[in-house]
Amino acid sequence: MPFECRSCWHVWEEEYVVRHAEDEHGNEGEVWLRHGLPVPPPSPGAICPRCGCQHAIMFPEGYLSRHPELIPPEKPAAPDATPLLSPVPRPLY
């Protein structure tokens, strides 16, 4: 599931395994697993791994594959060596 933090705008993805089961009475249920451990189902209150904020939103499954611009690059971009020039003219005196 893809998430986005509403505080620092960090985008990340968490993978879950959902197991569907039925008991001997015919009642159906789900167990959500992450790294093999039972966890609650994902919710918009997920904790951001970058800033620790609990205000995250969820995107539909597969959202990041359709919007690769949201995925942060593996390495930061190299700095631009072009000198910065001010558009403000210098005072004459």
C-alpha positions in Angstrom: 0.0 0.0 0.0 1.4 3.4 -0.9 1.3 6.2 1.7 2.0 9.9 1.8 2.8 11.9 4.9 0.8 15.1 5.2 3.6 16.7 7.3 6.8 16.2 5.3 5.2 14.9 2.1 7.4 11.7 2.2 5.9 8.9 0.0 6.6 5.3 0.9 5.1 1.9 0.3 4.4 -1.0 2.7 3.7 -4.5 1.7 1.1 -6.7 3.4 -0.1 -10.2 3.0 -3.8 -10.8 3.6 -4.9 -14.3 4.5 -8.6 -15.1 4.2 -10.0 -17.8 6.4 -13.2 -19.4 7.3 -14.0 -21.1 10.6 -16.0 -24.3 11.2 -19.2 -22.2 11.4 -18.8 -20.6 8.0 -17.7 -17.2 9.3 -15.1 -15.5 7.1 -12.2 -13.4 8.4 -9.0 -11.8 7.3 -5.5 -11.7 9.0 -3.1 -9.0 7.8 0.6 -9.9 8.0 3.7 -7.8 7.6 7.1 -9.5 7.7 5.2 -12.7 8.8 3.7 -11.0 11.9 0.0 -10.2 12.4 -0.7 -6.5 12.2 -3.8 -4.3 12.1 -5.1 -3.5 8.6 -3.4 -0.4 7.2 -5.1 2.9 8.0 -4.7 6.6 7.1 -3.1 7.0 10.6 0.1 5.2 9.5 3.3 6.6 11.1 5.7 8.3 8.7 9.1 6.6 8.7 10.8 9.9 8.0 9.3 12.4 10.5 7.1 10.2 12.8 3.9 12.1 12.0 0.7 10.1 12.1 -1.1 12.1 9.4 -0.7 10.0 6.3 -3.0 9.2 3.5 -3.3 5.9 1.6 -3.4 5.6 -2.1 -5.0 2.7 -4.0 -3.0 -0.4 -4.7 -0.7 0.2 -7.8 -0.9 4.0 -7.5 2.9 4.4 -7.4 3.4 2.3 -10.5 1.2 4.7 -12.4 2.9 7.8 -10.9 6.6 7.1 -10.8 7.4 10.8 -10.3 6.3 10.3 -6.7 8.9 7.7 -5.9 12.0 9.3 -4.4 15.3 8.7 -6.3 17.8 6.2 -4.9 20.5 8.8 -4.8 20.2 12.6 -4.4 20.6 14.6 -7.6 24.1 16.0 -8.2 24.4 19.7 -7.4 24.2 22.1 -10.3 27.6 23.9 -10.9 26.0 26.8 -12.7 26.7 30.0 -10.7 23.6 31.9 -9.5 23.1 35.4 -10.9 20.9 37.9 -9.2 18.3 39.6 -11.4 18.4 42.6 -9.1 20.9 45.2 -10.4 23.6 46.4 -8.0 23.4 49.9 -6.7 25.5 52.5 -8.6 27.0 54.1 -5.5 
